Amino acid sequence: MKNLEDFEVLYERASNRKGGDEGLEAIVSEPLNDHDVSELPDSFVLSELSKKVFQSGFVWRVVRNKWPEFEEVFFGFDIDKLLMMPPDMLERKASDERIIRNLRKVKSIQNNALMIDDIRREHGSIAQWISDWPGENIVGLWEELKKKGDRLGGNTGPYALRAIGKDTFLLSRDVEAYFRNHKLIDGGLRTKKSLATIQSCFNNWQDQSGRSLQAISQIISYGIGDNFV
């Protein structure tokens, strides 16, 4: 692919900016393995999906600090209990002062519980479904979450997957800047053409390096933008 740099070039650039290989490796994180992802309970997955929904467009720290109260208000994100809630109970919970009061986002909790219930009927659990999804088409998993779920489009779904432990790259501002600066994409970031190109590049780098999509994504970010140390 024209303009596609080798992984070793990406790595060297990030290493030079982060105090050498040792400094870089100290700040690169790895995802869970597929088996560990598959063992995650449905309630945990729904909690992380919901947390990212509420963090979208809001101060992440505030949401994170309030999350124990969310867990209490929403039955520990127990899927079966959430699905039994009548509309009037859901609206009352959306007014609870312990949480961030946003009715549309609160409704997404029950809607995404319904998505998880549909998926677990076919796959055993949503964690199993996520863990089985091939990394070489991770953008396909993003699209499925957007299509099947509620308010999981844009960066919300990918960031939730990262929080769950599924191996995924992220389209952060630094990663987007890299692809645009090297003229690997033009036009919209999330067009089918752009996503296919980005996925292909990550697949190529993963074949070269044996590294996770998560690590590669971070290494790209550490090699560009205002993140000097």
N, C-alpha and C positions, 0 to 999 in steps of 0.2 A: 504494500500500500504506500502510495506516494506521501512523503513527509512523515512517515511513521518512524519514530526513533526506536532504537533497541532499548530493552529494559535496562541494560547496564549503563546507558547514557542517563536515563531517568534517575537511576540509583546514585550515580556519581554526582549528579547535580544536587540532589537532596543531601547527600553525605557532606558535600562541601559546605552547605549552608547550615548544617546541624552538628558541626563539631566532629566530623568523621563518621566512619561506619558504626563505631560503638555508640556515639551520641544519637545517631539516627535510629539504630535498633532499639534503643532505650525508650523511644517514643512511638514506635510502630506497634500497634496492637493486632491480635489475631482473633478470628471468630471462634465459636464453638465448633466441634466436629459434628458431622451429620447425626451421629447416634445421640449425642447429648442434646441437640436441638429436638430430635424426635421424641425425647422423654419429657419435654416441657409440658406442664398442664395447660389445658385450654384457658383456664382463668388467668394464668400469667400472660399468655399471648394476648388475650383481650385487654388486659390491664395496660400492656405496653402499646398496643394499637391506640387505645383510648388516650393514653398519656400524650402520644405524639399528636393526636387530633387536637387536644386542648393546647399543646405547646405551639401549634401552628398559628403564627401571627400574634403570639403572646410572649411574655417574658418566661423563658424556660425555667429559670430558678424558682419563680413563684409557683408554677405548676408543680414542680418537683417537691417543693416544701409542703404543698397542700395534699400531695397524693395519698398519704396515710388516711386522711379524712375521706377522700374519694373511695378508697378501699372499704372503709366502714359504711359509707352511705350506700354503696352499690354491692353489698353482700360479698365482698371479696372477689367481685367479678365472676361469681358463680353463674355459669351459662344458664342452667335450668331455672334458677331463681329469677334471673333477669328476664327470661322469656315469659315468665308468668306475671310480670308486672302489668296491670291495666294502665291505660293512658293517663288517667287522673293521678295515679301514684307516680308515674314518670314525671309529670308536670310538677308535682309537689317536690320531688327530689331536685328538680331543676331550680327550685327556689330556695334550697337549703343553703344557709349562710356559710356552712362549713366548706362548700366547694365553690368553684368559679361558675357563676350562674349564667349559663348560655344554653337556652332550650334546644337549639338546633344541634349543638355539639352533644348535649346530654342524650338527645334522641339517637345520635349515632352509636351510642353504647349499646342500646338494645338492637339496633339494626345490624351492628357488627356481631353481636351475639347470635343473631339469626343466621348470618353468613357462616359463622363457625359451626353452628348446629348442622347446617346443610353439608358442610365439608366433612365434618366428623362422621356423618352417616355413611359417607362413601369411602373415606380414607382412614377412619378410626379416630383421628384427631387432626386439628389444624396444624399442630407441630409436625406430625408425620408428613402431611401434605407439603409443608414448607421445606422440610429436610430433604424430601425426595426430589424437589424441583432442581433441575440441573443448572449449575452455575454458568454454563456457557450460554444460557438464555435467561439470565436473571432479569433482564428488562421485561421478559414475558411474565414473570411472577409479579413485577410491579403492575403490569397492565391488568392481570387477573385480580389483584387486590383492589385496584381502582374500579374495575367493572363489577365485581361481586360485592364489595364493601361500600361503606358510606364515609365520604370525606377522606379517602385514603389515596387520592391522586396527588400529583406533584411530587414533592419531596417527602410527604408524610409517610407513605408506604415504605419507601426505601429506608428512611431513618428508623422506622419501627422495626424493620427487619434487622437492621444493625443492632438495635437495642436488644432484640430477642437473642441474637447470636448467630443469625444466618449470614453466611458469607455473601457480601454484596459490596459493590463500589457505590459511591455517592456522587451525585452531580452537584458538588459544592461550587462556590464561585471560583475557587482556585482551579478545580478540575475543568470546569467550563472554560475558564480563561486559557488553560493549556490547549484544549482542543481548538479553540478559535485562533489563538496565536500561531499555532502550527498549521492552520488552514485545513484541518481534518474535517471540520464541519462548517457549514454556513447556514443562515436561516434559523429557524426555530430550534431550540435545544431539544425539545421532546417530540419532534416529528419522527415518523417511522424511519426515515432515512438517517437522521442524526443518531437515533438510538441504535440502529443497526450498525452504523459505523463505529460508534463508541464501544458497543459490545464486542465487535470484531477486534478492535484494538486491544481491549482488555484480555480477550481470549489469546491473542498473539503474545502479549506480555506474560500471561500466565504459563503458556507453553514454554517460553524462553526461560522463565525464572523458577517455576514451581511454587511461586508465592500465592497467597490467597488474594482474591479480588480486593478484600479490605486493605491488606497491606499495600498492594499496588496503588490503590486509590490514595492512601495516605502519603506514600512516597512521592506521587505526582504533586500533591498539595504542598508538601514540604519543600519541593523544588521550585515553587513559584509563589508570587504574591509577597505580602508584607509579613513574613513569618521568620525573620532573622532572629537568631539568639546571640 
